[in-house]
Amino acid sequence: MQLQMVSIAAALKELGYDIEVFSFYDGSVHAVWRAIGIKVNILPVDMKQGFTIDWLDYSGVLVSAVQARLVISCLLQEPFKFIPVIWIIQEQSLAVRLSYYAKNGHSGILNQWKQVFSRTNVVVFTNYLLPIIFSAFDAGNYFVIPSSVPEAWMADNFLAVHNQSNLRINTNYSSEDFLIALVGSQYEYSGMWLEQALVLQGLTQLQNEFRFKNYSYPILKIGLLSGNSSNAYKMSLETIALNFGYPRGIVQQIGGSVDDCCFLGITDLVIYASFLEEQSFPPVLLQAMSLGKLVVAPDLDMINKYIVDGVNGFLYPKDNVGKLMRILHGAISKGELSPLAKQIASLGQRQARNLMVSETIQGYSWLLENILKFPSEISLPKAIGEIPSKMKEEWQWHLFANLSDMGNLNETCRKYGFFDKLVEWNQTDMEADTKTNSRLNESFSSINWEEEKRIETANARKRLEEEELKYRTDLPRGTWEEVYRSAKRADRAKNELHESDEKELERTGQPLCIYEPYFGEGTWPFLHNSSLYRGIGLLSKGQRPGAYDIDAPSRLPLLGNSYYRDTLGEFGAFFALANRIDRIHKNAWIGFQSWRVGARKESLSKKAEKALLESIEAQKHGDALYFWVRMDKDPRNPLQQDFWSFCDAINAGNCRFTVSKALRQMYGVTHDRNALPPMPKTGGTWSVMHSWALPTRSFLEFVMFSRMFVDALDAQMYEQHHQSSFCLLNLGKDRHCYSRVLELLINVWAYHSARQIIYVNPETGAMHEQHQLKRRRGKMWIKWFLFSTLKSMDEDLAEESDDSDHPNRRWLWPSTGEVFWQGIYDRERSMRHHQKEKRKQQSKDKIRRIRSRTRQKSLGKYIKPPPEGIAEPTRGN
């Protein structure tokens, strides 16, 4: 696999691909990678939780090891779910292990492997048998690119380690024996026995010649290589051989892959005894040719493609097996191969060493060309036809000249060690669940359920009595206003109830809070945990547990729409925070830092954080924009382009046109006017990757401007992009259409709104002003970026949105934040006043009804009777 991958990588580099290698072990092959100019990184193989790698830096991932399942598992998480993954499988060890998992009930591991197979965009196999073996995991993404490397490498190792004479003695064959190997298709089908029997029948004449000619070494032995090792097959083979007149023991079945390789290594002649048309050249023939054996095969289409009769092998017609003997008569002379046959076998060995190189190299190049999607700032690779012919003619054997004795034993041990590690992890998780369940069972079993039932019954009776007594007593009732205020106060307390941790309390007293927008679990390793930072998750499902992060979709329903969440990118976090910002952000300054800055290790150091906070508290630069990721150091800008050239480079050359058109629509200016704000080519650099800080009030002003700009941008691009996924700002389909333009928008607003732009060195904290304010005079479009201008436009849009007759056009603005203008305030105040007057009138009406209520007069006077024992006085006395 290393030889194949190095050969493919060398060809891809010639086409213009930039390649980086990740390996789990620091082995001797790394020198080979470095020799062709490719960097090698070492990954920890026992890392269960994932890797701190920003996979978005790569256009695709090519996997060639079973252990790389951990990598593919990381790519199951957001935001790495859409990175193209190509997984190469060239052996059956994984299939064997998966069947072992199935038999032993490791369903958890099996489900994990199924997820990995489904996540992979293309699973590439090196032969057509492997997709059948892995059919249980087929997610419709299987692909075959045949390769000759496994057989050629195995043959080289075999010839370097074994001596043919000694190997014959060790396998109970004499050096004087003439050995013929009958091989067949790697597939098992019903007609295989009959075809092998026909070839055996055709060899009976050769057996008779060896028996009756007076050779001093007339011993012919035939070994049949078959994957069927059942007793029924052996008995059938023995019966067929005896019926054809072969002496007992002449025809033998050779079983097992190790025995097959050894027998092919010591045999003199290999006959392919299968007439099944296959999709690729039979691997067993390739292995035999690589071992330097003379090959005789039927004239099948796939075999004719690589074997030329009489040049690098012999061909016989599949419908006339009788002609096989004519070929063998010319190939065998006096009990051994003729000089011509040896020459043909030698030529076949040289060709087999590099057979199918062109098909393999071109196959992977074609696959990458169709799978990978490159951003617009990347120069596209060359066409497949421009691969140097030398690289399509042979594998990079010369790079492995000193590694030819490298065996597969260590790799096999590592592979099975990795499988065992997966089982151990799975068992650990299962044991943890079992312990948890057992503890729960123990805790519940220790409860006296009869006593609990009596207590619960007594408590229920007591609650019922209290409820009855509560309504029998006179309760003091306040006015409706007091009840209303009390209910609202309780509701607010309920919504704001949460336990404040230490970081939140520390954050409250700081002048600055830096928010880190992120997508899903894959970004967690790159986020900060100090009180200065706070995460804002753009996906509700990928929130960090216990981190008190902000859920952006709950604050702005627009981000619940996957289309706008993707196309806005991290810019959507600005809209979510600005929406009723006073409820969540209490600091005077606000900052942002992309999670990708942490992945590139360009985030603020402790020293830089301290310097930034001190500058803010001292108001050293006033209302300024601080940033710490420079455009001139961005990997996307190797040519050190100016602002608008760089924007064009990362947006398919359409940045200036798109921004100009959006601003014209936003401000309602004529089409013939140049609406592209000038950005100086000298005087400093600019901010990229959403890593900056500014006063909260200025941030709200920037969001006010951004909402109108995004609305104009969406109006001109939504229809085409939403329907076809093709974006004017990229060369192909792109989910993040607007995000690269919006990434640079902060610079346009800060420059033309006359704010100081300060670069903060993320390591030292040193600060340098960019594009000094005094040198900008006469170059800024201040009147277009004044707060009063933007506020007036914002109120006009709010008034239009508040109108019952909504405009008949694509309009995103109302969904990006608060809609407010003076009319809404006046209407709400009028409604509150009306409700208050209504409640007063209702109270007056109630009092009037009570006072005007007619009261019934008493029917008579009640006289209390005297107590018993006292005589009632008579009238006469």
Sequence and secondary structure as in RCSB ss.txt:
>XXXX:A:sequence
MQLQMVSIAAALKELGYDIEVFSFYDGSVHAVWRAIGIKVNILPVDMKQGFTIDWLDYSGVLVSAVQARLVISCL
LQEPFKFIPVIWIIQEQSLAVRLSYYAKNGHSGILNQWKQVFSRTNVVVFTNYLLPIIFSAFDAGNYFVIPSSVP
EAWMADNFLAVHNQSNLRINTNYSSEDFLIALVGSQYEYSGMWLEQALVLQGLTQLQNEFRFKNYSYPILKIGLL
SGNSSNAYKMSLETIALNFGYPRGIVQQIGGSVDDCCFLGITDLVIYASFLEEQSFPPVLLQAMSLGKLVVAPDL
DMINKYIVDGVNGFLYPKDNVGKLMRILHGAISKGELSPLAKQIASLGQRQARNLMVSETIQGYSWLLENILKFP
SEISLPKAIGEIPSKMKEEWQWHLFANLSDMGNLNETCRKYGFFDKLVEWNQTDMEADTKTNSRLNESFSSINWE
EEKRIETANARKRLEEEELKYRTDLPRGTWEEVYRSAKRADRAKNELHESDEKELERTGQPLCIYEPYFGEGTWP
FLHNSSLYRGIGLLSKGQRPGAYDIDAPSRLPLLGNSYYRDTLGEFGAFFALANRIDRIHKNAWIGFQSWRVGAR
KESLSKKAEKALLESIEAQKHGDALYFWVRMDKDPRNPLQQDFWSFCDAINAGNCRFTVSKALRQMYGVTHDRNA
LPPMPKTGGTWSVMHSWALPTRSFLEFVMFSRMFVDALDAQMYEQHHQSSFCLLNLGKDRHCYSRVLELLINVWA
YHSARQIIYVNPETGAMHEQHQLKRRRGKMWIKWFLFSTLKSMDEDLAEESDDSDHPNRRWLWPSTGEVFWQGIY
DRERSMRHHQKEKRKQQSKDKIRRIRSRTRQKSLGKYIKPPPEGIAEPTRGN
>XXXX:A:secstr
 HHHHHHHHHHHHHHT   EEEESS  TTHHHHHHTT EEEE  TT SS     GGGSS EEE  GGGHHHHHHT
TSTTSTTS EEEEE  SHHHHHHHHHHHTT HHHHHHHHHHHHH SEEEESSSSHHHHTGGG  S EEE   SHH
HHHHHHHHHHH  HHHHHHHTT  TT EEEEEE  SS  TTHHHHHHHHHHHTHHHHHHHHHS  SS  EEEEEE
 S   HHHHHHHHHHHHHTT  TTTEEEE SHHHHHHHHHH SEEEE      SS  HHHHHHHHTT EEEEE  
HHHHTT  BTTTBEEE TT GGGHHHHHHHHEETTEE HHHHHHHHHHHHHHTTTTHHHHHHHHHHHHHHH    
TTS     GGGS GGGGTS  GGGGGGGTT  SHHHHHHHHHHHHHHHHHHHHHHHHHHHHHHHHHHHHHTS HH
HHHHHHHHHHHHHHHHHHHHTTS      HHHHHHHHHHHHHHHHT     HHHHHHHTSSEEEEEEE SGGGGG
GS  STTEEEEESSGGG  TTS  EEHHHH GGGGSHHHHHHHGGGHHHHHHHTTGGGT   SEEEE  HHHHHT
T S  HHHHHHHHHHHHTTSSSSEEEE SBSTT TT TT   HHHHHHHTTTT HHHHHHHHHHHHHT  TTS  
     SSS   B TT EEEEHHHHHHHHHHHHHHHHHHHHHHHHHHHHH B TTSSSB S TTHHHHHTHHHHHH
HHTT EEEEE TTT  EEEES GGG TTT  HHHH HHHHHHHHHHHHHHHHSSS  SS   GGGGS    HHHH
HHHHHHHHHHHHHHHHHHHHHHHHHHT      SS       TTS    S  
